[in-house]
Amino acid sequence: MKSMSQENTPLWDQLRKYASRQPLSFHVPGHKNGYLADGAGTDYFNQILKLDATELSGLDDLHSPEGVILEAQELLAGLYGVSKSFFLVNGSTAGNLAMVLSAAGENETVLVQRNCHKSILNGITLAKAKPVFLAPEFNAEWGVAGGVALETVKEAIRQYPDAKAIILTYPNYYGMINDLESIIQCAHNYRIPVLVDEAHGAHFIGGAHFPNSAVQLQADLTVQSAHKTLPAMTMGAYLHFNSRFIKEEKVSKYLEILQSSSPSYPIMASLDLAREYLSSFTKKDEEALLEKVGRFRRNLNRIKGIKVLPYDQYNGDPLKVTIQSEISLSGFELQTLLEKRGIFTEMADPHNVLFVLPLLKNDMDYPFERVIECLKEDLKSFGPAVRQEKITFSKKSVSGLALEQKEQSQHTIKTVALEEAAGKICAQQVIPYPPGIPLLYPGEIIEGEDIANIKFQVQAGARFQNGNNLKKGSINIYQDL
């Protein structure tokens, strides 16, 4: 066995060695190591196609690793301090599906954060499990949902002591965190595993000024989108296993089912390189990064009409910077203004614009000043924002489905006026933006408070995913119930 130094990049080295031999391909893929690359795209793709190999001698097999992929995954597990780590080539989506399926089966209850990613809900659907939703805390200043409170988790466990898992999102899209450590400790006291979608936190182990990663807080399964904040290719992600309640063999089995049987070697090699990049991120790198981030935040705050939002008592992710418009432009319009100058942000909502910053090392720089110059110049002509009533969020902290997912297809859907819907069972997702928290899922009972909330949000200008009927004052219900 080779030395397990974090400086090693076994998969990348072997792939590069393979390409350097100018191999003659009589196997898939059909571009034949780039030999057929011609015409449009050649300049861009020619080099990477030389690395786009398949399971040849010496290149190992993701689904039965024994060589360089095994070594690369062992290095990854060593860096994060877990018993086993997996490369994901189908994004965090594949990891989220696998961890849910590994934890729960048909008719078994899982406690899930209401504002989870859709892949978590899809995993619950595939498992035919019963979701019980945990409402997140709502940050009125930001207008967004944060994490789940410890008291909410305690109440959920009291009501559902037989729950097979707690599924949480940490951090949220904006880099906000919550007291995950106390939640994990509480759940483990009841022998309930905690599954964490940490898509935006792959870099958290990189320094003392980042929040603690879920892996450091002893989560059972943690999924990370390496491509979001580390220098990995899109669809490259990690799954970390560290559980005494879930069998590792189940996780491996579901990953083999869910992931492509023809995994991308360029994506896997980029995961190997991203791990090495993070492992070599020093305290000096961290200090230099924080200084650059701090300067960027201060310069943004000095621009008239822009407010940089601060994190609350929990330290958030310094790679996320959220600005709030205090002028007559909405967050969406502010984002469009930046895009016209060639500056593309991660996302916008009615009030805010979110920047995802690079994990820079000490000797690296980034043109942050372009953002400052653009905003200074382009915001001069806009007046102050007209004050609007702030949209809030209200939902029971713990709520289950009145009609389970597998039973929903047996019932007819009908559209009724909102005023007639109280006490009926909802047949559509109701997700207002802001705050982006699902107010109702199919199968939930529609309460009078839900109707009042929908009406208020429509009047306040909220958008709804696939919710044109809501704006017209109606909602879908299951008819024969």
C-alpha positions in Angstrom: 0.0 0.0 0.0 1.3 3.4 -0.9 1.8 6.1 1.7 -1.5 7.7 2.7 -0.2 11.2 2.6 -2.9 13.8 1.8 -0.5 15.2 -0.8 -1.1 12.1 -2.9 -3.6 12.2 -5.7 -3.7 8.5 -6.7 -6.6 8.6 -9.1 -5.5 11.8 -10.9 -1.9 10.5 -11.1 -3.0 7.2 -12.6 -5.4 8.9 -15.1 -2.7 11.3 -16.2 -0.2 8.5 -16.6 -2.7 6.5 -18.7 -3.3 9.5 -21.0 0.4 10.2 -21.4 0.9 6.8 -23.0 -1.2 7.9 -26.0 -3.3 4.7 -25.7 -5.1 3.2 -28.8 -8.8 2.8 -27.9 -10.9 -0.2 -29.1 -13.4 0.4 -26.3 -16.0 2.9 -25.2 -16.4 5.9 -25.0 -16.9 6.6 -28.7 -14.7 9.7 -28.9 -11.7 7.3 -28.7 -9.6 9.4 -26.2 -10.5 12.5 -28.2 -9.4 11.2 -31.6 -12.9 11.9 -33.0 -12.9 15.4 -31.6 -13.3 17.7 -34.5 -15.0 21.0 -35.4 -17.0 22.9 -32.9 -15.8 22.4 -29.3 -12.5 20.8 -30.2 -10.4 23.5 -28.6 -12.3 23.2 -25.4 -12.8 19.4 -25.1 -9.8 17.9 -26.7 -7.6 17.7 -23.6 -10.3 16.6 -21.2 -11.5 13.8 -23.5 -8.0 12.3 -23.2 -8.9 11.8 -19.5 -12.5 10.6 -20.1 -11.7 6.9 -19.7 -13.5 3.8 -18.6 -12.8 0.9 -16.2 -9.5 -0.2 -17.8 -6.6 -2.1 -16.2 -5.1 0.2 -13.6 -8.0 2.7 -13.5 -10.1 0.7 -11.0 -13.9 0.5 -10.7 -16.0 2.9 -8.6 -18.5 0.2 -7.8 -15.9 -2.3 -6.7 -12.8 -0.3 -5.9 -9.6 -2.2 -5.2 -6.9 0.2 -6.5 -6.5 3.9 -7.1 -10.2 4.8 -6.5 -10.1 2.9 -3.2 -7.0 4.7 -2.2 -8.5 8.1 -3.1 -11.6 7.4 -1.1 -9.5 6.2 1.9 -7.6 9.5 1.7 -10.9 11.3 1.7 -12.2 9.4 4.7 -8.9 10.2 6.5 -9.2 13.9 5.8 -12.7 14.1 7.1 -12.1 11.7 10.0 -14.8 9.2 9.2 -14.9 5.4 8.8 -15.8 5.4 5.1 -16.2 8.0 2.3 -17.6 7.6 -1.2 -17.1 9.5 -4.4 -20.4 10.6 -6.0 -20.6 11.3 -9.7 -24.4 11.9 -9.8 -24.2 14.9 -7.5 -25.5 15.2 -3.9 -28.8 14.0 -5.3 -27.6 10.5 -5.5 -26.1 10.7 -2.0 -29.3 12.1 -0.5 -31.3 9.3 -2.1 -28.9 6.6 -0.9 -28.8 7.8 2.7 -32.6 8.0 3.0 -33.1 4.6 1.5 -30.4 3.2 3.8 -32.1 4.5 6.9 -35.8 3.9 6.4 -38.2 1.4 4.7 -41.8 1.2 3.8 -44.3 2.7 6.4 -41.4 3.7 8.6 -41.4 7.3 10.0 -38.6 9.8 9.3 -38.4 13.3 10.8 -37.4 15.7 8.0 -36.7 19.4 7.9 -39.6 21.1 6.1 -37.3 23.2 3.9 -35.3 20.2 2.6 -34.0 19.7 -0.9 -36.4 17.9 -3.3 -34.0 14.9 -3.5 -34.6 14.2 0.2 -38.4 14.1 -0.5 -37.8 11.9 -3.6 -35.7 9.5 -1.4 -38.6 9.3 1.1 -41.0 8.6 -1.8 -38.8 5.8 -3.1 -38.4 4.3 0.4 -42.2 4.5 0.8 -41.5 6.0 4.2 -43.7 8.3 6.2 -42.4 11.9 6.5 -43.0 14.0 9.6 -42.1 17.6 8.9 -40.1 19.8 11.3 -40.6 23.5 10.8 -37.4 25.6 10.6 -36.8 28.8 12.5 -37.5 31.9 10.4 -35.2 34.9 10.3 -37.3 38.0 9.8 -34.4 40.3 8.9 -33.2 38.1 6.1 -36.7 36.9 5.2 -35.4 33.3 4.9 -35.6 30.0 6.8 -32.8 28.8 8.9 -32.3 25.4 10.7 -34.5 23.4 13.0 -34.5 24.2 16.7 -33.5 21.6 19.3 -36.8 21.9 21.0 -38.6 21.1 17.8 -36.5 17.9 17.5 -37.3 17.0 21.1 -41.0 17.4 20.6 -40.9 15.4 17.3 -39.1 12.5 19.1 -41.6 12.6 21.9 -44.4 12.3 19.4 -42.6 9.8 17.2 -40.2 7.8 19.3 -40.0 5.0 16.7 -38.6 7.4 14.0 -35.9 5.7 11.9 -34.0 8.9 11.1 -33.8 12.6 11.4 -33.0 14.3 8.1 -31.6 17.9 8.3 -30.1 20.5 6.0 -27.0 22.3 7.3 -26.0 25.0 6.5 -28.9 26.6 4.6 -28.4 28.1 1.2 -27.3 31.4 2.7 -24.6 29.9 4.9 -26.7 30.1 8.1 -26.2 27.3 10.7 -27.9 26.1 13.8 -27.1 24.1 16.9 -26.6 20.8 15.0 -24.4 19.3 17.7 -27.1 19.3 20.4 -29.6 17.8 17.9 -27.2 15.0 17.0 -26.5 14.3 20.7 -30.2 14.3 21.5 -31.1 11.9 18.6 -28.3 9.5 19.5 -29.6 9.3 23.0 -32.7 7.7 21.5 -30.6 5.7 19.1 -32.0 7.6 16.1 -29.5 8.3 13.3 -29.0 11.8 11.9 -28.6 12.3 8.1 -27.3 15.7 7.0 -27.5 17.3 3.6 -24.4 19.4 3.9 -24.3 20.3 0.2 -22.9 23.7 0.9 -20.4 22.8 3.6 -17.7 20.6 2.0 -15.0 23.2 3.0 -16.0 23.5 6.7 -13.2 21.3 7.9 -10.7 23.7 6.2 -10.2 26.0 9.1 -11.1 27.2 12.6 -13.2 30.1 11.3 -15.5 28.0 9.4 -18.5 26.4 11.1 -18.1 22.8 12.4 -18.9 20.3 9.7 -21.6 17.7 10.4 -18.9 15.0 10.2 -17.1 16.7 13.0 -20.3 16.8 15.0 -20.8 13.0 14.6 -23.6 12.9 12.1 -24.3 9.4 10.9 -24.4 10.1 7.2 -23.3 13.4 5.5 -23.6 14.4 1.9 -21.5 17.2 0.5 -21.6 18.9 -2.9 -17.8 19.1 -3.4 -18.4 21.1 -6.6 -20.2 23.9 -4.8 -17.3 25.3 -2.7 -14.3 23.1 -3.6 -12.5 23.0 -7.0 -14.4 19.9 -8.2 -16.4 19.5 -11.4 -20.2 19.9 -11.4 -21.9 16.7 -10.2 -18.9 15.8 -8.1 -19.9 15.1 -4.5 -18.9 13.2 -1.3 -20.9 10.9 1.0 -19.4 10.3 4.5 -20.4 7.3 6.6 -19.8 7.4 10.4 -22.8 5.5 11.9 -23.3 2.7 14.4 -27.1 2.6 13.6 -27.0 2.2 9.8 -25.2 -0.6 8.0 -22.4 0.5 5.6 -23.3 -2.3 3.3 -26.8 -0.8 2.7 -25.3 2.6 1.8 -22.9 0.9 -0.7 -25.7 -1.2 -2.2 -27.9 1.8 -2.8 -25.0 3.9 -4.3 -24.4 1.0 -6.7 -28.1 1.0 -7.7 -28.4 4.8 -8.0 -25.1 5.8 -9.5 -24.2 5.4 -13.2 -22.5 2.2 -14.2 -20.3 4.4 -16.4 -19.0 6.9 -13.9 -17.1 10.0 -15.2 -13.4 9.7 -14.7 -12.8 13.4 -15.1 -15.4 14.1 -12.3 -13.8 11.4 -10.0 -10.3 12.8 -10.7 -11.5 16.3 -9.8 -12.9 15.0 -6.5 -9.4 13.5 -5.8 -7.8 16.9 -6.6 -10.4 18.8 -4.6 -9.6 16.7 -1.5 -5.9 17.4 -1.9 -6.6 21.1 -2.3 -8.6 21.2 0.9 -6.0 19.1 2.8 -3.3 21.7 1.9 -5.4 24.7 3.0 -3.3 26.2 5.8 -3.9 28.6 8.6 -2.1 31.2 6.6 -4.4 30.6 3.7 -7.4 30.9 6.0 -6.2 34.2 7.5 -5.6 35.7 4.0 -9.0 34.5 2.8 -10.8 36.0 5.8 -9.0 39.3 5.3 -10.1 39.4 1.6 -13.7 38.5 2.6 -13.8 41.1 5.3 -12.6 43.8 3.0 -15.2 42.8 0.4 -18.0 42.9 3.0 -16.8 46.3 4.3 -16.7 47.8 0.8 -20.2 46.5 0.0 -21.5 48.0 3.2 -20.2 51.4 2.2 -22.3 51.5 -0.9 -25.4 53.6 -0.5 -28.5 51.4 -0.9 -26.7 48.1 0.0 -26.8 46.3 3.3 -24.6 43.3 4.0 -26.6 40.9 6.2 -24.9 39.7 9.4 -25.2 36.2 10.8 -26.9 35.8 14.2 -25.4 34.2 17.4 -24.2 31.2 15.4 -21.2 31.9 13.1 -22.2 31.4 9.5 -20.1 30.5 6.5 -17.7 33.3 5.5 -17.8 32.1 1.8 -21.4 33.2 1.7 -22.1 37.0 1.4 -25.7 38.1 1.2 -26.6 41.7 0.4 -30.0 43.2 0.8 -31.4 45.9 -1.4 -32.4 49.1 0.4 -33.3 50.9 -2.8 -36.2 50.7 -5.2 -34.6 47.6 -6.9 -35.7 44.2 -5.8 -33.1 41.5 -5.2 -34.0 40.0 -8.6 -33.5 43.4 -10.3 -30.2 43.9 -8.5 -29.0 40.5 -9.7 -30.0 41.4 -13.3 -28.1 44.7 -13.0 -24.9 42.8 -12.1 -25.4 40.3 -14.9 -25.5 43.1 -17.4 -21.9 43.8 -16.2 -20.9 40.2 -16.6 -21.1 39.5 -12.8 -23.2 36.4 -12.0 -24.3 35.7 -8.5 -25.5 32.4 -7.0 -29.2 33.4 -6.5 -31.6 36.2 -5.7 -34.8 36.5 -3.8 -37.3 39.5 -3.6 -34.9 41.3 -1.2 -31.5 39.7 -1.3 -28.6 38.7 -3.6 -26.3 35.9 -2.6 -22.6 35.7 -3.5 -20.7 32.4 -3.2 -17.0 33.3 -2.7 -14.0 31.2 -3.8 -11.9 29.3 -1.3 -8.8 31.3 -2.1 -5.3 30.4 -0.9 -2.8 33.0 0.3 -1.2 33.5 -3.1 -4.5 33.9 -5.0 -6.5 36.9 -5.7 -10.0 37.5 -7.1 -11.5 40.6 -8.8 -13.9 41.6 -6.0 -13.4 45.2 -6.9 -15.4 44.7 -10.1 -18.5 44.1 -8.0 -17.9 47.2 -5.9 -17.3 49.4 -8.9 -20.4 48.2 -10.7 -22.7 48.7 -7.7 -21.2 52.2 -6.9 -21.7 53.3 -10.5 -25.1 51.8 -11.3 -27.0 52.5 -8.0 -26.6 56.2 -8.1 -29.9 56.9 -9.8 -32.1 54.8 -7.6 -34.2 56.1 -4.7 -34.9 54.4 -1.4 -37.2 51.3 -1.3 -40.9 51.7 -0.6 -41.5 50.0 2.7 -43.7 46.9 2.4 -45.2 44.7 5.0 -42.8 41.8 5.6 -43.8 38.3 4.7 -43.5 36.0 7.7 -43.9 32.2 8.1 -46.1 30.3 10.5 -46.5 26.6 10.6 -46.8 23.9 13.3 -43.3 22.9 14.5 -44.1 19.1 14.0 -46.7 17.9 11.4 -47.3 14.7 9.6 -49.3 13.7 6.5 -53.0 12.8 6.8 -52.8 10.9 3.5 -49.6 9.0 3.0 -47.8 9.3 -0.4 -48.6 5.8 -1.6 -52.3 6.3 -1.0 -52.5 9.7 -2.8 -52.7 8.2 -6.3 -55.9 6.4 -5.4 -57.8 9.6 -4.9 -59.2 12.2 -7.4 -57.9 15.8 -7.3 -60.3 18.7 -7.3 -59.8 22.5 -7.4 -61.7 24.5 -4.8 -61.8 28.1 -3.6 -59.4 28.8 -0.7 -62.3 29.7 1.5 -63.7 26.1 1.1 -60.4 24.3 1.7 -60.1 24.4 5.5 -60.0 20.8 6.9 -59.5 19.3 3.4 -56.4 17.4 2.4 -54.0 19.3 0.2 -53.1 17.9 -3.3 -50.3 20.2 -4.3 -47.1 21.7 -3.0 -47.5 25.3 -1.7 -44.1 26.9 -1.7 -44.1 30.7 -1.4 -41.0 32.7 -2.3 -40.1 34.3 0.0 -39.4 32.5 2.2 -39.0 29.3 0.2 -40.3 27.1 2.9 -43.0 24.6 1.9 -46.2 25.8 3.6 -48.1 22.7 2.5 -47.2 19.3 1.1 -49.6 16.9 -0.7 -51.3 14.9 1.9 -51.3 17.5 4.7 -54.5 18.9 6.2 -55.2 22.5 5.2 -55.7 24.6 8.3 -57.4 28.0 8.5 -54.0 29.5 9.4 -52.6 28.1 6.1 -55.4 29.8 4.1 -54.8 33.1 5.8 -51.1 32.8 5.2 -51.6 32.0 1.5 -53.9 35.0 1.0 -51.4 37.3 2.9 -48.5 36.2 0.8 -50.4 36.6 -2.5 -51.3 40.1 -1.5 -47.7 40.8 -0.5 -46.4 39.7 -3.9 -44.9 36.3 -3.1 -44.3 33.9 -6.0 -45.4 30.3 -5.9 -43.8 27.3 -7.7 -46.6 26.0 -10.0 -49.0 28.0 -8.1 -51.0 30.0 -10.6 -54.3 28.7 -9.1 -53.3 30.1 -5.7 -53.0 33.6 -7.1 -56.5 33.1 -8.5 -57.8 32.2 -5.0 -58.1 28.4 -5.4 -56.2 25.3 -4.3 -56.1 21.6 -5.2 -57.5 19.0 -2.8 -58.2 15.3 -2.7 -61.9 15.2 -3.6 -63.3 12.1 -2.0 -62.0 12.7 1.5 
